[in-house]
Amino acid sequence: MSWQSYLANFIVRRRFKSKSPEGTSVEQARFGLDSISARKFKKPKRLSISSVAEPGVPGEWLRFAGCEEGKVCLYFHGGGYFWGTPEKYRSLTARLAKEFGGPVFVPDYSLAPEAPYPAAVDDALKAYQYILETGVPSGKIAIAGDSAGGGLALALVLAIKREGLLLPGVVTLISPWTDLTCSGESMSFNSRKDPLFQPSMLMWNSRYYVGDNDKSNPYISPLFGDLTGLPPILFQVGSTEVLLDDSRRAHQKISEQGGSSKLDIWPKVMHVWHLAADFIPEGRRAIKQMASFMNIHIN
């Protein structure tokens, strides 16, 4: 582990780990997350960012000059299904756009509690159909996401199968939240090691998104869905995350069912360490790995 990653873990733990979610409102949680993501994004000179405001598919495109227009990455940001915007994830998505070499589209999908399940999945499906309508072949589409956005990305692939649409070429998931029942063993054995999350935080989160629905619904917790016949998938997750088993069990299930899945467990990195790639070398390496995996499977 780099000293930069060690320092980032220390800062995150001091700021968040001891805080109990009970008694915290969604507005308070959003304010706290806004405060730590307030650093102004420095847009690279060759990067263009354009907004889309069409009904059903709001979001933004990120493109570097001279990029390959015949392929697209559809990226879903994290934030526990209750927080986040494409703008707040530009430090990650801009770097991914550069390494990927093609346009990246980041939907501004609906958030709970104002719009609980199935709003996010419905929006994700609309975003995928929008990409197809631009003329990009399905095999040239990479679907990706982090944390809750990673779970949403996997739920989207299941929804694509359900609707009988052509599947994307590849899927890459960063620390995905694939099990909102929070039943993985890493919820226990990593509860002290994870610098960010306590299991109680995730349980607090889930109730706003799930509402009265069954948490084991495969479009809420895709770990429990039919994971056969999926495109190649890359899971990236930290060894000390409480969400470790959300990746490990999904990878195992896909592999046992004859699918193509790669699991990379990064030692002692914080949750979605890619967001700190400007500072953490592991973040830069992980984004390069993501882009390489995408390009191998869509070219």
VEXNURO-811033 format. One record per atom (N, C-alpha, C): x, y, z. Coordinates in steps of 0.02 Angstrom, whole numbers, padded with zeros to 5 digits, always signed. Each point is the difference from the previous one (the first is absolute). Example, Ala and Ser with C-alpha at 12.3 -4.5 7.8 and 13.67 -1.06 7.14 Angstrom:
! residues 2
+00660-00284+00390 -00045+00059+00000 +00045+00060+00000 -00018+00053-00036 +00042+00059+00003 -00039+00055+00037 
END
This chain:
! residues 299
+00042-00060+00000 -00042+00060+00000 +00044+00062+00000 -00016+00047-00043 +00038+00062-00004 -00012+00043+00062 +00047+00046+00013 -00009+00045+00057 -00060+00046-00012 -00013+00015-00064 -00057+00043-00016 -00066-00035+00018 -00004-00064-00015 -00059-00038+00017 -00008-00007+00076 +00056-00011+00034 -00001-00004+00073 -00027+00065+00030 +00025+00057-00025 -00022+00065+00025 -00074+00012-00014 -00022-00018-00061 -00071+00009-00018 -00044-00042+00046 +00020-00062+00014 -00039-00042+00045 -00005+00031+00069 +00055+00028+00024 +00002+00031+00066 -00048+00058+00004 +00001+00043-00051 -00043+00059-00001 -00074-00020-00004 -00015-00047-00044 -00069-00023-00008 -00026-00031+00065 +00042-00042+00032 -00021-00032+00062 -00014+00052+00055 +00044+00049+00006 -00009+00051+00052 -00064+00040-00011 -00017+00011-00063 -00057+00044-00016 -00067-00036+00001 -00001-00065-00017 -00064-00033-00010 -00013-00061+00042 +00052-00038+00017 -00011-00067+00027 -00038+00000+00065 +00012+00047+00044 -00031-00001+00066 -00071+00026+00001 -00024+00028-00055 -00065+00031-00001 -00055-00052-00011 -00050+00001+00043 -00057-00044-00006 -00052+00032-00046 -00030-00039-00046 -00050+00029-00044 -00067+00011+00033 -00013-00033+00055 -00065+00007+00033 -00011+00072+00022 -00059+00025-00015 -00017+00069+00017 +00023+00050-00052 +00035-00024-00053 +00022+00044-00054 -00052+00001-00055 -00018+00058-00022 -00047+00006-00055 +00036-00005-00067 -00037-00014-00052 +00029-00002-00067 +00031+00067-00018 -00032+00054+00019 +00026+00067-00014 +00067+00011+00034 +00005-00021+00062 +00064+00006+00037 +00055-00042-00032 -00018-00061-00020 +00049-00043-00032 +00023+00029-00067 -00047+00028-00037 +00018+00031-00064 +00045+00060+00011 -00015+00040+00049 +00041+00058+00015 +00072-00021+00018 +00006-00053+00040 +00066-00024+00019 +00040-00024-00060 -00033-00036-00045 +00034-00026-00060 +00017+00057-00048 -00044+00049-00004 +00014+00059-00042 +00062+00036+00025 +00008+00003+00065 +00056+00038+00029 +00067-00032-00017 +00002-00066-00005 +00065-00032-00015 +00013-00006-00075 -00052+00015-00040 +00010-00004-00073 +00000+00069-00031 +00012+00050+00041 -00006+00069-00024 +00062+00024-00038 +00054-00038+00000 +00061+00022-00035 -00015+00009-00074 +00019+00057-00026 -00016+00017-00070 +00038-00045-00048 -00036-00027-00047 +00029-00043-00051 +00037+00042-00052 +00063-00018-00013 +00040+00035-00049 -00005-00037-00067 -00039+00029-00045 -00013-00033-00063 +00062+00001-00045 +00022-00059-00023 +00056-00001-00048 -00018+00038-00064 +00049+00029-00031 -00011+00042-00058 -00034-00037-00058 +00018-00062-00010 -00027-00037-00057 -00066-00035+00015 -00027+00010+00059 -00063-00033+00020 -00058+00047-00013 -00052-00027-00032 -00063+00037-00007 -00054-00036+00040 -00042+00040+00032 -00055-00026+00040 -00064+00031-00025 -00047-00041-00021 -00063+00025-00027 -00059-00033+00036 -00049+00040+00018 -00058-00024+00037 -00054-00025-00048 -00037-00048+00024 -00059-00026-00035 -00060+00012+00045 -00052+00030-00027 -00058+00015+00041 -00064-00031-00029 +00009-00050-00044 -00059-00032-00029 -00040-00036+00054 -00066-00001-00006 -00041-00035+00050 +00020-00073+00006 +00012-00020+00061 +00016-00070+00012 +00074-00016+00001 +00042+00042-00031 +00071-00014-00002 +00043+00061+00016 -00014+00036+00053 +00046+00055+00017 +00068-00027+00020 +00051+00039-00013 +00068-00022+00017 +00050+00041-00037 +00062-00025-00004 +00051+00038-00035 +00048-00047-00037 +00025+00025-00056 +00051-00034-00040 +00068+00029+00016 +00050-00042+00006 +00069+00021+00006 +00040-00029-00058 +00034+00045-00036 +00038-00021-00059 +00067+00036-00001 +00052-00037-00016 +00064+00032-00014 +00007+00009-00075 +00032+00054-00020 +00009+00014-00071 +00033-00059-00034 -00029-00019-00057 +00028-00055-00039 -00019-00069+00024 -00048-00004+00046 -00019-00066+00027 -00037-00041-00053 -00003-00064+00012 -00034-00046-00046 -00075+00002+00013 -00039+00025-00047 -00071+00009+00010 -00041-00064-00008 +00032-00053-00025 -00037-00062-00013 -00009-00044+00060 +00022+00022+00058 -00010-00038+00062 -00020+00048+00055 -00034-00025+00051 -00026+00042+00054 +00005-00037+00066 +00018+00036+00053 -00006-00026+00068 -00059+00034+00033 -00047-00040+00024 -00058+00024+00038 +00016-00010+00074 +00010+00055+00036 +00025-00003+00068 -00052+00024+00051 -00010-00040+00053 -00048+00017+00053 +00038+00018+00064 -00010+00061+00023 +00035+00022+00060 -00030-00032+00063 +00040+00000+00054 -00023-00026+00063 -00034+00054+00042 -00008-00015+00064 -00033+00047+00045 -00058-00030+00038 -00001-00067+00006 -00050-00033+00041 -00071+00007-00025 -00009+00016-00063 -00066+00011-00031 -00035+00063+00025 +00033+00039+00044 -00034+00060+00026 +00041+00064-00013 +00061-00007-00025 +00043+00059-00009 +00042-00009-00063 +00023+00056-00026 +00047-00002-00056 -00029+00029-00064 +00046+00027-00041 -00018+00026-00065 +00059-00016-00047 -00012+00002-00065 +00056-00009-00046 +00057+00050+00013 -00018+00062+00016 +00051+00051+00012 +00047-00018+00057 -00027-00030+00053 +00041-00015+00059 +00047-00058-00012 -00008-00036-00054 +00043-00059-00014 +00047+00013-00058 +00008+00062-00020 +00042+00015-00059 +00073-00018+00010 +00024+00002+00062 +00071-00017+00010 +00013-00072-00021 -00051-00043+00008 +00006-00070-00021 -00019-00009-00073 -00057+00027-00020 -00024-00013-00068 +00043+00034-00053 +00029+00058+00016 +00044+00032-00049 +00063-00041-00011 +00028-00025+00054 +00060-00042-00006 -00017-00065-00038 -00059-00027+00014 -00021-00060-00035 -00009+00013-00075 -00030+00058-00017 -00009+00018-00070 +00066+00004-00036 +00050+00027+00032 +00067+00006-00031 +00030-00069-00011 -00003-00043+00051 +00031-00066-00006 -00040-00046-00048 -00065+00007+00001 -00044-00041-00043 +00008+00020-00073 +00008+00064-00013 +00010+00023-00069 -00064+00010-00039 -00057+00000+00035 -00064+00011-00032 -00045+00042+00044 -00058+00019-00024 -00046+00040+00041 -00025-00038+00060 -00012+00036+00054 -00030-00028+00061 -00064+00038+00013 -00055-00037+00009 -00064+00032+00016 -00017-00018+00072 -00015+00052+00041 -00016-00010+00071 -00071+00025+00011 -00048-00046+00009 -00070+00021+00011 -00009+00033+00068 -00044+00048+00003 -00020+00030+00063 -00064-00035+00022 +00008-00062+00023 -00059-00041+00014 -00036+00022+00064 -00063-00021+00007 -00042+00020+00056 +00026-00028+00066 -00007+00039+00053 +00026-00019+00066 -00056-00007+00050 +00011-00044+00048 -00046-00008+00057 +00019+00053+00053 -00045+00015+00046 -00067-00029+00008 -00053+00031-00044 +00017+00054-00036 -00049+00032-00043 -00024-00048-00055 +00046-00042-00025 -00017-00047-00053 +00032-00068+00016 -00033-00040+00042 +00028-00065+00019 -00005-00050-00057 +00026-00061+00013 -00005-00054-00048 -00073-00006-00024 -00011-00008-00067 +00049-00019-00052 +00024+00058-00043 -00005+00062+00024 +00015+00058-00041 +00071-00003-00029 +00050-00017+00041 +00069+00000-00024 +00010-00052-00055 -00030-00059+00008 +00007-00053-00051 -00036+00021-00064 -00058+00030+00006 -00036+00024-00059 +00041+00052-00037 +00031+00046+00038 +00042+00052-00031 +00061-00031-00034 +00029-00050+00032 +00059-00032-00028 -00017-00034-00067 -00058-00032-00002 -00021-00033-00062 -00013+00051-00055 -00029+00057+00018 -00011+00053-00050 +00067+00026-00026 +00049+00006+00045 +00065+00025-00020 +00033-00048-00049 -00006-00065+00013 +00029-00050-00045 -00034+00002-00069 -00066+00006+00001 -00037+00005-00064 +00020+00063-00037 +00012+00054+00037 +00022+00063-00031 +00067-00010-00035 +00046-00035+00032 +00065-00013-00032 -00009-00041-00063 -00042-00051+00003 -00013-00041-00060 -00029+00043-00056 -00043+00047+00018 -00031+00043-00051 +00049+00049-00032 +00057+00011+00032 +00050+00043-00032 +00036-00037-00057 -00012-00065-00005 +00030-00040-00054 +00060-00041+00021 +00020+00003+00063 +00056-00040+00024 -00023-00073+00008 +00034-00049-00031 -00021-00069+00008 +00006-00022+00073 -00044-00045+00021 +00000-00023+00069 +00068-00029+00021 +00033-00034-00046 +00064-00030+00016 +00056+00049+00010 -00013+00064-00018 +00049+00053+00009 -00017+00044+00061 -00047-00024+00041 -00019+00037+00060 +00030-00035+00061 +00034+00039+00041 +00025-00024+00065 -00043+00030+00054 -00027-00041+00044 -00039+00025+00057 +00044-00004+00062 +00000+00053+00039 +00043+00003+00060 -00036+00039+00055 +00026-00008+00061 -00028+00038+00056 +00037-00016+00064 -00009+00043+00049 +00033-00010+00064 -00052-00001+00056 +00014-00041+00051 -00041-00003+00061 -00073-00014-00018 -00047+00043+00021 -00070-00010-00019 -00007+00002-00076 +00039+00042-00033 -00001+00003-00073 +00025-00064-00031 +00045-00036+00035 +00022-00065-00024 -00055-00052+00005 -00037+00002+00057 -00057-00044+00006 -00053+00016-00052 -00011+00064-00013 -00048+00022-00051 +00022-00024-00069 +00065+00004-00014 +00025-00022-00065 -00014-00075-00011 +00010-00040+00052 -00013-00072-00006 -00075-00013-00004 -00040+00037+00038 -00073-00006-00006 -00024+00019-00070 +00032+00050-00029 -00017+00019-00068 +00012-00057-00049 +00055-00035+00006 +00015-00056-00045 -00055-00053+00006 -00023-00013+00062 -00054-00047+00009 -00064+00025-00033 -00013+00066+00005 -00059+00029-00032 +00005-00003-00076 +00060+00009-00026 +00011-00006-00073 -00017-00070-00023 +00021-00050+00038 -00017-00070-00015 -00076-00009+00002 -00031+00025+00052 -00073-00007+00009 -00039+00030-00059 +00024+00057-00025 -00035+00035-00054 +00017-00028-00068 +00047-00047-00004 +00018-00029-00063 +00042+00044-00045 +00033+00050+00030 +00044+00044-00038 +00069-00032-00009 +00037+00024-00048 +00068-00024-00010 +00043+00022+00058 +00042-00046+00024 +00042+00013+00058 +00060+00043-00019 +00027+00038+00049 +00061+00039-00012 +00060-00047-00009 +00056+00030-00020 +00059-00041-00012 +00037-00019+00062 -00004+00041+00053 +00041-00011+00059 -00030+00040+00059 +00016-00023+00061 -00023+00034+00060 +00059+00005+00048 +00010+00059+00030 +00051+00008+00052 -00031+00033+00061 +00013-00029+00058 -00032+00021+00062 +00051+00015+00054 -00007+00058+00031 +00045+00022+00054 -00036-00006+00066 +00025-00041+00045 -00029-00007+00067 -00076-00002-00003 -00030-00042-00042 -00072+00004-00010 -00040-00024+00061 -00057+00032+00010 -00047-00021+00053 -00051-00044-00034 +00011-00065+00000 -00043-00048-00036 -00050-00034+00045 +00005+00009+00066 -00042-00035+00048 -00024+00049+00053 -00061+00026-00009 -00026+00049+00048 -00028-00032+00063 +00001-00067+00002 -00016-00034+00063 +00060+00002+00047 +00058+00018-00027 +00062+00006+00040 +00016-00066+00036 -00004-00056-00036 +00009-00065+00030 +00070-00029-00009 +00044+00035-00033 +00068-00026-00011 +00040-00005+00064 +00043-00051+00004 +00041-00009+00060 +00048+00059+00012 +00019+00034-00054 +00046+00057+00008 -00033+00057+00038 -00066+00001+00004 -00033+00050+00042 +00023-00006+00073 +00017-00062+00019 +00024-00011+00069 +00075+00005+00004 +00036-00040-00041 +00072-00004+00011 +00038+00062-00024 -00033+00043-00039 +00032+00062-00021 -00031+00062+00032 -00045-00011+00048 -00035+00058+00029 +00047+00048+00035 +00053-00025+00030 +00049+00043+00033 +00054+00024-00049 +00014-00039-00052 +00054+00016-00046 -00019+00053-00052 -00063-00001-00021 -00023+00048-00051 +00006+00071+00027 +00038+00044-00034 +00009+00069+00027 -00061+00044-00009 -00049-00022-00039 -00057+00043-00014 -00065-00026+00029 -00019-00061-00017 -00067-00025+00016 -00003-00043+00062 -00055+00008+00035 -00024-00049+00048 -00062-00033-00033 -00013-00064+00013 -00060-00031-00028 -00064+00040+00015 -00003+00031+00058 -00060+00038+00017 -00012+00058-00048 +00053+00028-00027 -00008+00054-00049 -00035-00025-00062 +00019-00060-00023 -00030-00027-00060 -00072-00020+00012 -00014-00027+00059 -00069-00017+00016 -00044+00063+00003 +00028+00054+00027 -00035+00065+00002 -00014+00024-00071 +00051-00006-00043 -00006+00021-00070 -00055-00038-00036 +00001-00066+00008 -00042-00043-00041 -00074+00013+00009 -00020+00018+00060 -00072+00007+00013 -00032+00056-00041 +00039+00051-00017 -00028+00055-00039 -00010-00020-00073 +00044-00040-00025 -00005-00022-00070 -00049-00057-00008 +00001-00048+00046 -00039-00061-00007 -00074+00012+00016 -00013+00041+00050 -00069+00011+00021 -00032-00064+00025 -00059-00016-00025 -00036-00060+00022 +00016-00061-00043 +00046+00006-00045 +00018-00055-00044 +00045-00050+00035 +00006-00059-00029 +00043-00053+00025 +00073+00017-00017 +00043+00004+00050 +00070+00016-00013 +00036-00052-00042 -00026-00061-00003 +00031-00052-00040 -00026-00001-00072 -00044+00047-00017 -00021+00008-00070 +00063+00008-00043 +00008-00040-00053 +00063+00003-00038 +00014+00066-00035 -00051+00043-00008 +00012+00065-00030 +00017+00052+00053 -00003-00021+00064 +00023+00040+00056 +00068-00027+00024 +00003-00066+00007 +00061-00035+00020 +00018-00050-00055 +00035+00022-00052 +00012-00044-00058 +00039-00063+00016 +00033-00003+00057 +00033-00062+00021 -00048-00059-00002 -00064+00012+00014 -00049-00053+00004 -00036-00014-00066 +00023+00033-00053 -00031-00009-00065 +00031-00057-00040 -00026-00010-00060 +00027-00049-00047 +00061+00031-00034 +00058-00022+00019 +00062+00030-00026 +00031-00041-00057 -00041-00040-00032 +00025-00038-00058 -00005+00044-00063 +00044-00014-00047 -00003+00033-00065 +00018+00073-00001 +00038+00022+00050 +00019+00071+00004 +00064+00013-00041 +00012+00063-00018 +00063+00018-00033 +00058-00010+00050 +00062+00002-00024 +00058-00003+00046 -00005+00056+00052 +00016-00016+00062 -00007+00047+00056 +00066+00004+00039 +00019+00060+00017 +00057+00012+00045 -00026+00030+00064 +00018-00032+00056 -00014+00027+00067 +00065+00027+00030 -00001+00061+00024 +00055+00029+00037 -00026+00018+00069 +00035-00023+00053 -00024+00012+00067 +00059-00001+00048 -00005+00036+00056 +00053+00001+00049 -00005-00059+00049 +00058-00024+00022 +00002-00058+00044 -00031+00012+00068 -00004+00063+00021 -00026+00016+00067 -00070+00030-00002 -00033-00002-00057 -00066+00029-00006 -00053-00047+00030 -00051+00029+00031 -00056-00041+00021 -00037-00027-00060 +00007+00033-00058 -00032-00023-00062 +00043-00050-00038 +00053-00025+00028 +00042-00049-00034 -00040-00059-00026 -00043-00028+00042 -00037-00060-00020 -00054+00015-00051 -00020+00063-00008 -00047+00018-00053 +00031-00012-00068 +00065+00009-00006 +00036-00016-00061 +00019-00074-00003 +00027-00025+00055 +00027-00067+00001 -00055-00052-00015 -00058+00008+00031 -00053-00049-00011 -00030+00005-00070 -00006+00061-00026 -00026+00008-00069 +00049-00031-00049 +00065+00013+00009 +00051-00030-00043 -00003-00076+00002 -00006-00027+00060 -00002-00073+00007 -00062-00029-00034 -00056+00032+00008 -00062-00024-00030 +00004+00000-00076 +00027+00055-00028 +00007+00005-00072 +00048-00054-00026 +00056-00008+00034 +00050-00049-00021 -00027-00071+00003 -00036-00017+00054 -00028-00067+00008 -00053-00015-00053 -00032+00052-00026 -00051-00009-00051 +00028+00006-00071 +00066-00001-00005 +00032-00001-00065 +00011+00067-00032 -00009+00054+00038 +00009+00067-00028 +00073+00022+00004 +00012+00059-00029 +00067+00029-00001 +00004+00057+00050 +00037-00011+00055 +00005+00050+00053 +00071+00003+00026 +00024+00060+00012 +00066+00011+00029 -00008+00039+00064 +00029-00025+00054 -00004+00033+00065 +00069+00024+00020 +00007+00065+00011 +00063+00029+00023 -00011+00032+00068 +00033-00028+00051 -00006+00025+00068 +00063+00040+00015 -00008+00065+00013 +00055+00046+00010 +00014+00006+00075 +00062-00008+00021 +00016-00001+00072 -00013+00067+00034 -00044-00001+00050 -00009+00054+00049 -00018+00068-00029 -00027+00002-00060 -00021+00065-00027 -00069+00018+00027 -00016+00064+00000 -00066+00022+00024 -00052-00013-00054 -00063+00006+00020 -00056-00010-00045 +00004+00049-00059 -00005-00026-00061 +00004+00039-00062 +00060+00047+00003 +00058-00029+00008 +00062+00038+00003 +00016+00036-00065 -00034-00018-00053 +00009+00032-00065 -00016+00075+00003 -00046+00019+00045 -00019+00071+00006 +00058+00043+00023 +00050-00030+00031 +00058+00037+00023 +00061-00014-00044 -00011-00016-00063 +00055-00019-00044 +00050+00056-00011 -00021+00062+00009 +00048+00056-00006 +00054-00005+00053 -00016-00033+00056 +00046-00005+00056 +00026-00071+00011 -00044-00049-00009 +00017-00070+00016 +00022-00037-00064 +00061-00025-00002 +00023-00036-00060 -00041-00062-00015 -00026-00034+00052 -00042-00058-00012 -00063+00018-00039 -00025+00061+00010 -00058+00022-00037 +00015+00008-00074 +00058+00027-00016 +00019+00008-00070 +00010-00068-00033 +00031-00046+00035 +00011-00067-00028 -00066-00036-00011 -00046+00008+00047 -00064-00035-00005 -00041+00026-00059 +00001+00065-00012 -00037+00028-00057 +00031-00023-00066 +00066-00003-00003 +00033-00026-00060 -00020-00073-00012 -00004-00039+00054 -00020-00070-00006 -00071-00005-00026 -00046+00041+00027 -00068+00001-00024 -00004+00013-00075 +00034+00053-00021 -00003+00019-00071 +00029-00054-00044 +00055-00030+00022 +00030-00054-00039 -00048-00059-00007 -00032-00019+00055 -00048-00055-00001 -00057+00015-00047 -00025+00062+00002 -00054+00020-00046 +00021-00007-00072 +00058+00027-00016 +00022+00002-00070 +00017-00070-00026 +00024-00044+00042 +00014-00069-00021 -00065-00034-00024 -00054+00015+00035 -00062-00037-00013 -00048+00034-00047 +00013+00062-00019 -00045+00032-00049 +00034+00015-00066 +00064-00014-00006 +00035+00013-00063 +00014-00064-00038 
END
